[in-house]
Amino acid sequence: MIPSQVEMVAKFSGKPFALIGINSDSQSRSALKERFAKEKVSWAQFIEGQDRAISKSWNVMAYPTLYILDHEGVIRHRDLHGPEEVTKAVEELLAKVPSGKS
């Protein structure tokens, strides 16, 4: 999944697009930082603790779980599968962003 996310971040660079990761791995912060550097993860990553507070509040039942929000912060898609489907959804939402919002 990480390689397709790296490609997506590059593709939508300069557009009103942000990728944010919520990481629930049990690795130490230093191990995660090392892994993120190796995998070229350049987007914000929140590392939640053992309580999984973020996952619980967003009703995450499996990993990975993907939410796509529009420019107004409304969830428009959840759990799309495959990079092509995700990219298409993002492109469609970006096309709906009013002028001056980018």
Backbone as ProteinMPNN parsed JSONL, in Angstrom:
{"seq_chain_A": "MIPSQVEMVAKFSGKPFALIGINSDSQSRSALKERFAKEKVSWAQFIEGQDRAISKSWNVMAYPTLYILDHEGVIRHRDLHGPEEVTKAVEELLAKVPSGKS", "coords_chain_A": {"N_chain_A": [[0.81, -1.19, 0.0], [1.961, 1.252, 0.696], [3.762, 2.067, -1.473], [1.877, 2.883, -3.48], [0.638, 4.963, -2.186], [2.747, 6.773, -1.92], [3.115, 7.405, -4.614], [0.623, 8.623, -5.11], [0.699, 10.903, -3.451], [2.735, 12.322, -4.731], [1.557, 12.683, -7.264], [-0.66, 14.345, -6.726], [0.499, 16.586, -5.733], [0.658, 20.012, -4.934], [-1.991, 20.433, -5.266], [-5.274, 20.782, -3.728], [-5.002, 18.626, -1.624], [-4.472, 16.202, 0.841], [-2.756, 13.668, 2.535], [-3.109, 11.708, 5.324], [-1.826, 9.718, 7.826], [-2.788, 7.269, 10.202], [-1.267, 5.502, 12.525], [-1.264, 2.342, 13.897], [0.5, 0.438, 14.633], [2.493, -1.693, 16.714], [5.116, -1.117, 16.991], [8.045, 0.634, 18.185], [8.327, 4.236, 18.438], [10.729, 5.164, 17.319], [11.459, 3.009, 15.688], [9.303, 3.037, 13.919], [9.67, 5.575, 12.731], [12.065, 5.118, 11.413], [11.258, 3.113, 9.618], [9.327, 4.595, 8.151], [10.991, 6.474, 6.917], [12.554, 4.793, 5.307], [10.562, 3.785, 3.615], [9.807, 6.052, 2.325], [7.774, 7.724, 3.29], [6.177, 10.654, 3.335], [4.137, 12.106, 4.335], [1.983, 13.368, 6.971], [1.938, 11.517, 9.969], [0.113, 10.076, 12.479], [0.675, 8.537, 15.488], [-0.959, 6.296, 17.208], [-1.647, 5.256, 20.557], [-1.694, 2.286, 22.659], [-4.333, 2.3, 23.477], [-5.82, 2.858, 21.265], [-7.402, 5.088, 20.573], [-8.023, 6.867, 18.432], [-8.703, 5.104, 16.34], [-10.914, 3.847, 17.513], [-12.7, 6.023, 17.815], [-13.206, 6.629, 15.166], [-14.392, 4.389, 14.287], [-12.934, 2.173, 13.286], [-12.499, -1.004, 12.099], [-10.874, -2.782, 10.815], [-7.609, -3.137, 9.316], [-5.808, -2.0, 6.475], [-7.853, 0.934, 6.93], [-9.603, 3.205, 5.012], [-10.45, 6.54, 4.544], [-11.975, 8.985, 2.55], [-12.159, 12.345, 2.313], [-13.982, 15.277, 1.348], [-13.384, 18.681, 0.12], [-14.678, 20.126, 2.038], [-14.525, 18.708, 4.303], [-16.199, 16.549, 4.569], [-16.944, 13.13, 4.821], [-16.685, 11.218, 2.01], [-16.068, 8.799, 0.865], [-15.38, 5.454, 1.899], [-13.198, 2.849, 2.631], [-12.334, 2.143, -0.026], [-11.04, 0.072, -2.633], [-7.905, -0.717, -3.895], [-5.44, 1.126, -5.729], [-6.228, 2.417, -8.112], [-9.002, 2.835, -7.9], [-9.084, 4.484, -5.648], [-7.57, 6.705, -6.53], [-9.202, 7.597, -8.644], [-11.515, 8.386, -7.221], [-10.456, 10.5, -5.68], [-9.636, 12.25, -7.721], [-12.148, 12.876, -8.838], [-13.348, 14.234, -6.695], [-11.55, 16.384, -6.405], [-12.072, 17.722, -8.759], [-14.408, 18.959, -8.159], [-13.836, 20.993, -6.45], [-14.297, 24.328, -5.648], [-13.244, 27.209, -7.545], [-10.417, 29.021, -6.422], [-10.178, 27.709, -4.023], [-8.021, 26.108, -3.982]], "CA_chain_A": [[0.0, 0.0, 0.0], [2.808, 2.442, 0.795], [4.205, 2.595, -2.777], [0.803, 3.594, -4.187], [0.418, 6.217, -1.475], [3.856, 7.651, -2.308], [2.773, 7.882, -5.962], [-0.531, 9.518, -5.029], [1.153, 12.172, -2.876], [3.468, 13.01, -5.792], [0.626, 13.034, -8.328], [-1.551, 15.427, -6.322], [1.289, 17.681, -5.168], [0.243, 21.33, -5.413], [-3.454, 20.475, -5.33], [-5.833, 20.739, -2.377], [-5.02, 17.202, -1.275], [-3.582, 15.821, 1.942], [-2.827, 12.292, 3.004], [-2.748, 11.655, 6.739], [-1.812, 8.341, 8.302], [-2.959, 6.951, 11.616], [-0.534, 4.254, 12.636], [-1.604, 1.57, 15.093], [1.482, -0.622, 14.828], [3.029, -1.765, 18.079], [6.545, -0.799, 16.964], [8.429, 1.863, 18.882], [8.329, 5.437, 17.584], [11.975, 5.226, 16.559], [11.379, 1.984, 14.642], [8.358, 3.531, 12.916], [10.313, 6.665, 11.994], [13.052, 4.49, 10.532], [10.488, 2.472, 8.549], [8.746, 5.637, 7.304], [12.075, 7.035, 6.1], [12.911, 3.775, 4.323], [9.454, 3.645, 2.662], [9.579, 7.379, 1.733], [6.515, 8.282, 3.772], [6.424, 12.08, 3.511], [2.931, 12.74, 4.854], [1.81, 13.339, 8.427], [1.583, 10.235, 10.576], [-0.218, 10.07, 13.887], [0.945, 7.221, 16.06], [-1.839, 6.181, 18.364], [-1.175, 4.336, 21.58], [-2.361, 1.001, 22.852], [-5.773, 2.486, 23.682], [-6.428, 2.949, 19.931], [-8.464, 6.093, 20.701], [-8.411, 7.376, 17.106], [-9.39, 4.017, 15.645], [-12.22, 3.662, 18.138], [-13.602, 7.146, 17.525], [-13.534, 6.6, 13.737], [-15.038, 3.102, 14.036], [-12.059, 1.343, 12.463], [-12.624, -2.41, 12.483], [-9.828, -3.561, 10.136], [-6.515, -2.317, 8.79], [-6.001, -0.558, 6.549], [-9.157, 1.543, 6.686], [-9.35, 4.419, 4.252], [-11.531, 7.508, 4.417], [-11.685, 10.092, 1.643], [-12.986, 13.499, 2.643], [-13.965, 16.328, 0.336], [-12.766, 19.939, 0.527], [-15.418, 20.672, 3.171], [-14.311, 17.812, 5.428], [-17.263, 15.541, 4.609], [-16.505, 11.818, 4.358], [-17.367, 10.845, 0.77], [-15.773, 7.393, 0.551], [-14.727, 4.661, 2.937], [-12.743, 1.504, 2.271], [-12.171, 1.834, -1.449], [-10.005, -0.951, -2.792], [-6.996, -0.574, -5.016], [-5.001, 2.487, -5.999], [-6.973, 3.033, -9.213], [-10.289, 3.266, -7.372], [-8.812, 5.606, -4.752], [-7.162, 7.836, -7.357], [-10.389, 8.073, -9.353], [-12.36, 9.091, -6.255], [-9.793, 11.76, -5.337], [-9.715, 13.124, -8.902], [-13.525, 13.365, -8.951], [-13.573, 15.234, -5.655], [-10.761, 17.568, -6.727], [-12.752, 18.436, -9.858], [-15.554, 19.682, -7.584], [-13.357, 22.066, -5.573], [-14.543, 25.624, -6.279], [-12.073, 28.04, -7.848], [-9.939, 29.782, -5.281], [-10.033, 26.839, -2.842], [-6.804, 25.318, -4.088]], "C_chain_A": [[0.857, 1.258, 0.0], [3.288, 2.932, -0.571], [3.109, 3.354, -3.526], [0.485, 4.914, -3.49], [1.512, 7.232, -1.806], [3.569, 8.241, -3.687], [1.632, 8.89, -5.922], [-0.127, 10.888, -4.486], [1.903, 12.975, -3.939], [2.509, 13.507, -6.873], [-0.215, 14.259, -7.978], [-0.821, 16.572, -5.626], [0.837, 19.008, -5.773], [-1.262, 21.485, -5.556], [-4.0, 20.44, -3.909], [-6.079, 19.294, -1.933], [-4.062, 16.983, -0.114], [-3.823, 14.367, 2.286], [-2.347, 12.318, 4.45], [-2.848, 10.197, 7.182], [-2.043, 8.261, 9.798], [-2.341, 5.568, 11.796], [-0.82, 3.576, 13.966], [-0.626, 0.426, 15.336], [2.045, -0.572, 16.245], [4.532, -1.484, 18.123], [6.817, 0.481, 17.754], [8.412, 3.032, 17.898], [9.592, 5.486, 16.729], [11.979, 4.188, 15.437], [10.427, 2.424, 13.535], [8.974, 4.648, 12.079], [11.329, 6.112, 10.991], [12.344, 3.827, 9.338], [9.892, 3.503, 7.598], [9.803, 6.252, 6.393], [12.446, 6.073, 4.973], [11.852, 3.659, 3.229], [9.067, 4.966, 1.995], [8.202, 7.943, 2.069], [6.777, 9.748, 4.113], [5.224, 12.816, 4.106], [2.843, 12.56, 6.368], [1.354, 11.961, 8.886], [1.286, 10.466, 12.048], [0.004, 8.651, 14.384], [0.094, 7.112, 17.319], [-1.32, 5.115, 19.314], [-1.982, 3.057, 21.643], [-3.871, 1.133, 23.028], [-6.545, 2.613, 22.366], [-7.584, 3.963, 19.898], [-8.935, 6.613, 19.344], [-9.203, 6.314, 16.359], [-10.788, 3.789, 16.212], [-13.182, 4.781, 17.762], [-14.015, 7.19, 16.06], [-14.137, 5.258, 13.319], [-14.232, 2.218, 13.076], [-12.125, -0.086, 12.986], [-11.534, -3.288, 11.863], [-8.782, -2.593, 9.592], [-6.073, -2.843, 7.44], [-7.466, -0.165, 6.337], [-8.883, 2.897, 6.056], [-10.603, 5.27, 4.195], [-11.086, 8.574, 3.43], [-12.694, 11.191, 1.938], [-12.905, 14.519, 1.522], [-13.368, 17.611, 0.918], [-13.491, 20.608, 1.694], [-15.292, 19.776, 4.412], [-15.377, 16.741, 5.598], [-16.716, 14.215, 4.079], [-17.338, 11.442, 3.128], [-17.158, 9.392, 0.387], [-15.124, 6.745, 1.764], [-14.391, 3.293, 2.349], [-12.792, 1.208, 0.781], [-11.016, 0.851, -1.574], [-9.193, -0.697, -4.05], [-6.676, 0.877, -5.325], [-5.783, 3.176, -7.121], [-8.304, 3.599, -8.724], [-10.115, 4.489, -6.462], [-8.459, 6.848, -5.557], [-8.353, 8.433, -8.097], [-11.29, 8.885, -8.419], [-11.764, 10.449, -5.894], [-9.885, 12.733, -6.513], [-11.124, 13.705, -9.058], [-13.826, 14.433, -7.905], [-12.781, 16.509, -5.912], [-11.414, 18.394, -7.836], [-13.918, 19.27, -9.333], [-15.139, 20.827, -6.652], [-13.581, 23.4, -6.288], [-13.245, 26.375, -6.545], [-11.695, 28.852, -6.613], [-9.772, 28.961, -4.019], [-8.749, 26.016, -2.897], [-5.664, 26.122, -3.587]], "O_chain_A": [[0.496, 2.241, -0.647], [3.227, 4.137, -0.817], [3.394, 4.377, -4.149], [0.101, 5.881, -4.146], [1.229, 8.421, -1.957], [3.757, 9.438, -3.904], [1.671, 9.901, -6.623], [-0.564, 11.917, -5.003], [1.72, 14.189, -4.035], [2.642, 14.637, -7.344], [-0.456, 15.113, -8.831], [-1.45, 17.428, -5.003], [0.655, 19.112, -6.986], [-1.749, 22.554, -5.927], [-3.27, 20.103, -2.977], [-7.215, 18.823, -1.879], [-2.96, 17.53, -0.103], [-4.962, 13.902, 2.321], [-1.298, 12.886, 4.754], [-3.854, 9.533, 6.93], [-1.548, 9.091, 10.561], [-2.851, 4.58, 11.268], [-0.638, 4.169, 15.029], [-0.892, -0.456, 16.152], [2.062, 0.481, 16.883], [5.152, -1.6, 19.18], [5.923, 1.302, 17.959], [8.475, 2.84, 16.684], [9.528, 5.815, 15.544], [12.461, 4.474, 14.341], [10.702, 2.213, 12.354], [8.821, 4.667, 10.858], [11.428, 6.592, 9.862], [12.778, 3.966, 8.195], [9.937, 3.323, 6.381], [9.532, 6.521, 5.222], [12.629, 6.486, 3.828], [12.182, 3.459, 2.06], [8.126, 5.014, 1.203], [7.551, 8.563, 1.229], [7.505, 10.051, 5.058], [5.295, 14.02, 4.351], [3.527, 11.724, 6.958], [0.497, 11.331, 8.267], [2.123, 10.995, 12.779], [-0.435, 7.686, 13.758], [0.374, 7.736, 18.343], [-0.631, 4.182, 18.901], [-2.834, 2.787, 20.796], [-4.61, 0.187, 22.76], [-7.77, 2.492, 22.345], [-8.615, 3.718, 19.27], [-10.136, 6.78, 19.135], [-10.263, 6.604, 15.806], [-11.736, 3.562, 15.46], [-14.339, 4.527, 17.428], [-15.071, 7.735, 15.739], [-14.364, 5.02, 12.132], [-14.79, 1.597, 12.171], [-11.846, -0.349, 14.156], [-11.294, -4.403, 12.327], [-9.035, -1.399, 9.431], [-5.973, -4.059, 7.277], [-8.213, -0.858, 5.647], [-8.024, 3.645, 6.522], [-11.681, 4.79, 3.843], [-9.938, 9.018, 3.472], [-13.905, 11.0, 1.83], [-11.892, 14.62, 0.831], [-12.905, 17.63, 2.058], [-12.971, 21.558, 2.278], [-15.889, 20.063, 5.45], [-15.456, 16.097, 6.644], [-16.099, 14.177, 3.014], [-18.563, 11.36, 3.209], [-17.972, 8.812, -0.331], [-14.423, 7.391, 2.543], [-15.204, 2.675, 1.662], [-13.243, 0.138, 0.373], [-10.127, 0.807, -0.723], [-9.742, -0.49, -5.132], [-7.532, 1.752, -5.198], [-5.978, 4.39, -7.081], [-8.685, 4.71, -9.092], [-10.919, 5.42, -6.511], [-8.99, 7.928, -5.297], [-8.491, 9.654, -8.164], [-11.771, 9.954, -8.794], [-12.489, 11.441, -5.811], [-10.182, 13.912, -6.319], [-11.278, 14.885, -9.371], [-14.489, 15.427, -8.204], [-13.284, 17.606, -5.665], [-11.316, 19.621, -7.843], [-14.364, 20.198, -10.008], [-15.991, 21.544, -6.128], [-13.11, 23.586, -7.41], [-12.258, 26.186, -5.835], [-12.558, 29.306, -5.863], [-9.265, 29.478, -3.024], [-8.432, 25.303, -1.945], [-4.528, 25.647, -3.584]]}, "name": "protein", "num_of_chains": 1, "seq": "MIPSQVEMVAKFSGKPFALIGINSDSQSRSALKERFAKEKVSWAQFIEGQDRAISKSWNVMAYPTLYILDHEGVIRHRDLHGPEEVTKAVEELLAKVPSGKS"}
